[in-house]
Amino acid sequence: MATSLLDDLKGLMTPELLSTAGRSLGASETSVATGLGAAFPTILAGLAGKAGNAQAIRPFYDLINSPANDGSVLRDPRLAVAATPESPLGGAAGNLLSGLFGSQLSSVGDVLGRSAGLRPGSGGSLLKMAAPLVLGMLGNRLRSGGLDATGLSDLLMRERDQFTRALPAGMGSIPGLKDSVTVPSVSTSGTPRWLWPALAALALVAVLWGLSRNRRPAPAEEMVGAVGDTLATTTSFGDVADVTWEWVKLTTPVEQVDVDAPDRYTVRFGTDGRVALKADCNRGAGSYSVSGDRQLALKPIALTRAACPPGSLSDRFVKEVGRATSYFIRDGDLYLELPIDSGTLRFRRQG
């Protein structure tokens, strides 16, 4: 099964690329990873906004198929950092960005830079690094699949929702990009009458299920095994933020994983809405939000792609943390709950 464009692009964020880009921007590798992880869906969302119009997508198809986009950047992603406007690849990347965002390009860069915690002006530079990688990946998809302009449109439309969900906060406020990622409204004129009562009944069931779940005495691991005594009374996110938490255990209905080296798997939620992960030999960063009743939502986490030793839990750790939907503190430990009682991650404060 083919992987998504975003997953393939994240795979290009090698330690060498992040290090080179970090030196060029005067930024940390974590910030660069976060920024690229936001730049990729921003560019792809812009392209997806052109995909419904054969005339609009054609110039971008020709750009992706141009000789300047020879795929060398996929073999050495650091070429994206070295690409200048005068070089064939850098020129193609510049044409891609200006064609997509026009006069809004500076605003897109500003939003991107803020989302990654970069200094002013760095967001635009990061976009220029991301664009050659997007061109290279799309070119590879077109060549390997024998796709024409219609095939490119179909590819972008299939993954359009993924691009939109991965956009950094504030990007939707930019007029040009907002227009390009708006999902068309769905007409209900042809909806059968019998469907509306059925939908109402389903909604009522969902509400009742949610209320019954919230009436449980504690959101602990009732379905996956007891872990302690009573739920601590202090469960505000202020007790969670700005603390480095070590992963010690994963408990699910079918397995229990005890982490041998908790200090190699850590998570830290900042008060600025950013989250940083250490996943064995990899580092990750992203954003999160919290709401009432200890609800937690994490956006896709940008992760380096170093090859960790056999037996590493790096990928599993990042995957499970990204799935967390709520949190609580018990006996000083942090617990992240997974959806629909599918498991709980337990963390302790790093000493």
C-alpha positions as CSV (number, residue, x, y, z in Angstrom):
1,M,0.0,0.0,0.0
2,A,1.4,3.4,-1.0
3,T,2.3,5.8,1.7
4,S,0.9,9.3,1.8
5,L,2.7,12.3,0.3
6,L,3.1,13.8,3.7
7,D,4.7,10.6,5.2
8,D,7.1,10.4,2.2
9,L,8.1,14.0,2.7
10,K,8.6,13.5,6.4
11,G,10.9,10.7,5.5
12,L,13.2,13.2,3.8
13,M,13.8,15.0,7.0
14,T,17.1,13.3,7.7
15,P,19.4,14.4,10.6
16,E,21.8,15.7,7.9
17,L,19.1,17.8,6.3
18,L,17.9,19.2,9.7
19,S,21.4,20.0,10.8
20,T,22.3,21.7,7.5
21,A,19.0,23.7,7.5
22,G,19.4,24.6,11.2
23,R,22.9,26.1,10.6
24,S,21.6,28.0,7.6
25,L,18.6,29.5,9.5
26,G,20.4,29.8,12.8
27,A,17.7,27.6,14.4
28,S,17.4,24.4,16.3
29,E,16.9,21.1,14.5
30,T,13.6,20.7,16.4
31,S,12.3,24.1,15.1
32,V,13.4,23.2,11.5
33,A,11.6,19.8,11.8
34,T,8.5,21.6,13.0
35,G,8.7,24.2,10.3
36,L,9.2,21.7,7.5
37,G,6.4,19.5,8.9
38,A,4.1,22.5,8.5
39,A,5.5,23.8,5.2
40,F,4.8,20.5,3.4
41,P,1.0,20.5,3.9
42,T,0.9,24.2,3.3
43,I,2.4,23.8,-0.2
44,L,0.4,20.7,-1.0
45,A,-2.8,22.3,0.2
46,G,-2.2,25.1,-2.1
47,L,-1.7,22.7,-5.0
48,A,-4.8,20.7,-4.0
49,G,-6.8,24.0,-4.3
50,K,-5.8,24.1,-8.0
51,A,-6.5,20.4,-8.7
52,G,-10.2,20.8,-9.5
53,N,-9.4,23.0,-12.5
54,A,-7.6,21.5,-15.4
55,Q,-6.4,24.9,-16.7
56,A,-5.1,25.9,-13.2
57,I,-3.2,22.7,-12.5
58,R,-1.5,22.5,-15.9
59,P,1.3,25.0,-15.2
60,F,2.2,23.2,-12.0
61,Y,2.2,19.9,-13.7
62,D,4.6,21.3,-16.3
63,L,6.8,22.7,-13.5
64,I,6.9,19.3,-11.8
65,N,7.8,17.6,-15.0
66,S,10.5,20.2,-16.0
67,P,14.1,19.1,-16.5
68,A,15.1,21.2,-13.4
69,N,13.2,18.7,-11.2
70,D,15.4,15.7,-11.9
71,G,14.9,14.0,-8.6
72,S,18.4,14.6,-7.3
73,V,17.0,16.3,-4.2
74,L,15.4,13.0,-3.2
75,R,18.8,11.3,-3.2
76,D,20.4,14.2,-1.1
77,P,17.7,16.4,0.6
78,R,20.4,18.8,1.6
79,L,20.3,20.1,-2.0
80,A,17.1,21.9,-1.0
81,V,19.0,24.0,1.4
82,A,21.7,24.9,-1.1
83,A,19.2,25.7,-3.9
84,T,19.4,29.4,-4.9
85,P,16.9,31.4,-7.1
86,E,19.6,31.3,-9.8
87,S,19.9,27.5,-9.8
88,P,17.5,25.4,-11.9
89,L,15.9,23.7,-8.9
90,G,15.8,26.9,-6.8
91,G,14.2,28.7,-9.7
92,A,11.5,26.0,-10.1
93,A,10.8,26.1,-6.4
94,G,10.4,29.9,-6.5
95,N,8.0,29.6,-9.4
96,L,6.0,27.0,-7.5
97,L,5.7,29.2,-4.5
98,S,4.9,32.4,-6.3
99,G,2.4,30.6,-8.5
100,L,0.6,29.2,-5.5
101,F,0.6,32.1,-3.1
102,G,1.3,35.2,-5.1
103,S,1.2,38.4,-3.0
104,Q,0.3,36.3,0.1
105,L,3.7,34.5,0.0
106,S,5.2,36.7,2.7
107,S,2.2,36.2,5.0
108,V,2.4,32.5,4.5
109,G,6.1,32.6,5.5
110,D,5.3,34.7,8.6
111,V,2.6,32.3,9.8
112,L,4.9,29.3,9.2
113,G,7.8,30.9,11.0
114,R,5.7,31.7,14.1
115,S,4.3,28.2,14.2
116,A,7.8,26.8,14.3
117,G,9.1,29.3,16.8
118,L,11.6,30.8,14.2
119,R,12.9,34.3,14.2
120,P,11.1,36.8,11.9
121,G,11.9,36.2,8.2
122,S,13.0,32.6,8.6
123,G,9.6,31.2,7.6
124,G,10.0,32.4,4.0
125,S,13.5,30.8,3.9
126,L,12.0,27.5,5.2
127,L,9.3,27.5,2.5
128,K,12.0,27.9,-0.1
129,M,13.7,24.8,1.4
130,A,10.5,22.8,1.5
131,A,9.4,23.6,-2.1
132,P,12.2,21.6,-3.9
133,L,11.5,18.6,-1.7
134,V,7.8,18.8,-2.6
135,L,8.7,19.1,-6.3
136,G,11.0,16.2,-6.1
137,M,8.5,13.9,-4.4
138,L,5.7,14.8,-6.7
139,G,8.0,14.3,-9.7
140,N,8.8,10.9,-8.5
141,R,5.2,10.0,-8.0
142,L,4.4,11.2,-11.6
143,R,7.2,9.3,-13.2
144,S,6.7,6.1,-11.2
145,G,2.9,6.1,-11.8
146,G,3.0,7.4,-15.3
147,L,0.6,10.2,-14.3
148,D,-0.6,13.0,-16.5
149,A,-2.1,16.3,-15.3
150,T,-5.4,14.6,-14.5
151,G,-3.5,11.9,-12.5
152,L,-1.8,14.7,-10.5
153,S,-5.1,16.3,-9.7
154,D,-6.6,12.9,-8.6
155,L,-3.5,12.3,-6.4
156,L,-3.8,15.7,-4.7
157,M,-7.6,15.5,-4.3
158,R,-7.4,12.1,-2.6
159,E,-5.1,13.4,0.1
160,R,-6.5,16.9,0.3
161,D,-8.1,16.4,3.7
162,Q,-4.8,15.3,5.1
163,F,-3.1,18.4,3.9
164,T,-5.8,20.6,5.4
165,R,-5.8,18.9,8.8
166,A,-2.0,19.3,9.0
167,L,-1.9,23.0,8.3
168,P,-0.4,25.1,11.1
169,A,-2.7,27.3,13.2
170,G,-3.4,30.6,11.6
171,M,-2.7,29.5,8.0
172,G,-6.4,29.3,7.2
173,S,-6.7,33.1,7.8
174,I,-4.6,33.8,4.7
175,P,-7.1,34.6,1.9
176,G,-5.2,32.9,-0.9
177,L,-4.6,29.7,1.0
178,K,-8.0,29.8,2.7
179,D,-9.6,29.8,-0.7
180,S,-7.5,26.9,-1.9
181,V,-8.3,24.5,1.0
182,T,-12.0,25.3,1.5
183,V,-14.0,22.0,1.2
184,P,-17.0,22.4,-1.1
185,S,-20.3,22.4,0.7
186,V,-22.5,19.3,0.2
187,S,-26.0,19.7,-1.1
188,T,-28.7,18.0,0.9
189,S,-31.5,18.4,-1.6
190,G,-31.2,14.8,-2.7
191,T,-30.9,13.3,0.7
192,P,-33.7,10.8,1.4
193,R,-36.1,11.8,4.1
194,W,-35.7,8.6,6.1
195,L,-32.0,9.4,6.6
196,W,-32.5,12.4,8.9
197,P,-34.3,10.5,11.7
198,A,-31.6,7.9,11.5
199,L,-28.9,10.5,11.8
200,A,-30.7,12.1,14.7
201,A,-30.9,8.7,16.5
202,L,-27.2,8.1,16.0
203,A,-26.4,11.5,17.4
204,L,-28.5,10.8,20.4
205,V,-26.7,7.5,21.0
206,A,-23.3,9.3,20.7
207,V,-24.4,11.9,23.3
208,L,-25.7,9.3,25.7
209,W,-22.5,7.3,25.3
210,G,-20.4,10.3,26.0
211,L,-22.4,11.2,29.1
212,S,-22.1,7.7,30.5
213,R,-18.4,7.7,29.9
214,N,-18.0,11.1,31.7
215,R,-19.9,9.8,34.7
216,R,-17.2,7.2,35.5
217,P,-15.6,7.8,38.8
218,A,-12.1,8.3,37.2
219,P,-10.8,8.2,33.7
220,A,-8.3,5.5,34.7
221,E,-7.4,2.2,33.1
222,E,-10.7,0.5,34.2
223,M,-10.8,-1.6,31.0
224,V,-7.1,-2.4,30.9
225,G,-6.1,-3.0,34.5
226,A,-5.8,-1.1,37.8
227,V,-2.8,1.2,38.2
228,G,-3.2,2.9,41.5
229,D,-5.5,4.2,44.2
230,T,-7.5,7.4,43.8
231,L,-7.3,10.1,41.2
232,A,-5.3,13.1,42.3
233,T,-7.4,16.1,42.8
234,T,-4.9,18.4,41.0
235,T,-5.4,17.7,37.3
236,S,-5.0,21.1,35.7
237,F,-2.7,21.3,32.7
238,G,-0.5,23.7,34.7
239,D,0.7,20.6,36.5
240,V,1.6,18.9,33.2
241,A,3.2,21.7,31.2
242,D,6.9,22.6,31.3
243,V,7.8,19.3,32.9
244,T,9.8,16.6,31.1
245,W,7.9,13.3,31.4
246,E,9.5,9.9,30.9
247,W,7.5,7.1,29.4
248,V,7.4,4.1,31.7
249,K,4.5,1.9,30.5
250,L,1.8,1.3,27.9
251,T,-1.2,-0.7,28.9
252,T,-3.9,-1.8,26.4
253,P,-6.6,-4.5,26.6
254,V,-4.3,-7.0,24.9
255,E,-0.8,-6.1,26.1
256,Q,1.4,-4.4,28.6
257,V,4.7,-2.8,27.6
258,D,7.2,-1.9,30.3
259,V,9.8,0.6,28.9
260,D,13.3,-0.5,29.7
261,A,14.9,2.9,29.3
262,P,12.3,5.6,30.1
263,D,14.8,8.4,29.8
264,R,15.1,7.7,26.1
265,Y,11.4,8.4,25.5
266,T,10.2,11.7,26.8
267,V,7.5,14.3,26.2
268,R,7.4,17.9,27.2
269,F,4.3,20.1,26.8
270,G,5.2,23.8,26.7
271,T,3.0,26.6,27.9
272,D,3.2,28.0,24.4
273,G,1.2,25.2,22.9
274,R,4.2,23.4,21.5
275,V,5.2,19.8,22.4
276,A,8.6,18.3,22.1
277,L,9.4,14.5,22.0
278,K,12.5,12.4,22.5
279,A,11.9,9.1,20.8
280,D,15.1,7.1,21.3
281,C,17.4,8.3,18.6
282,N,14.8,10.6,17.0
283,R,13.5,14.0,18.0
284,G,10.0,15.3,17.3
285,A,8.0,18.5,17.7
286,G,4.5,19.7,17.1
287,S,1.6,21.6,18.7
288,Y,-1.2,20.7,21.0
289,S,-4.4,22.1,22.6
290,V,-6.3,21.3,25.7
291,S,-9.9,21.9,26.6
292,G,-12.4,21.2,29.4
293,D,-12.6,17.9,31.2
294,R,-8.9,17.2,30.5
295,Q,-9.3,16.8,26.8
296,L,-6.1,16.8,24.8
297,A,-5.5,17.1,21.0
298,L,-2.2,16.9,19.2
299,K,-1.5,17.9,15.7
300,P,0.8,15.7,13.5
301,I,4.3,15.5,15.0
302,A,7.3,16.2,12.7
303,L,9.9,13.6,13.5
304,T,13.5,13.0,12.4
305,R,14.1,9.7,10.7
306,A,17.3,8.3,12.1
307,A,17.6,4.5,12.1
308,C,17.4,3.5,15.8
309,P,18.8,0.2,17.1
310,P,16.8,-3.0,16.8
311,G,14.0,-3.2,19.4
312,S,13.6,0.5,19.6
313,L,10.1,1.8,20.5
314,S,10.6,5.1,18.7
315,D,7.8,4.7,16.1
316,R,5.4,3.1,18.6
317,F,6.0,5.9,21.1
318,V,5.4,8.7,18.6
319,K,2.3,7.0,17.2
320,E,0.7,6.4,20.6
321,V,1.4,9.9,22.0
322,G,-0.1,11.4,18.8
323,R,-3.3,9.4,19.5
324,A,-3.8,10.7,23.0
325,T,-7.2,12.3,23.6
326,S,-7.2,13.1,27.3
327,Y,-4.9,13.2,30.4
328,F,-4.9,12.9,34.1
329,I,-2.4,12.8,37.0
330,R,-2.4,10.1,39.6
331,D,0.1,9.8,42.4
332,G,2.3,12.3,40.7
333,D,2.5,10.4,37.4
334,L,1.0,11.6,34.1
335,Y,-1.4,9.3,32.2
336,L,-2.3,9.9,28.5
337,E,-5.5,8.1,27.5
338,L,-5.9,6.6,24.0
339,P,-9.2,6.7,22.1
340,I,-12.2,4.6,23.1
341,D,-10.5,2.9,26.0
342,S,-7.8,1.4,23.7
343,G,-5.0,2.0,26.2
344,T,-3.1,4.3,28.5
345,L,0.4,5.7,28.4
346,R,2.0,6.2,31.8
347,F,4.8,8.8,32.4
348,R,6.9,9.9,35.4
349,R,8.6,13.1,36.0
350,Q,12.2,13.1,34.9
351,G,14.5,13.4,37.9
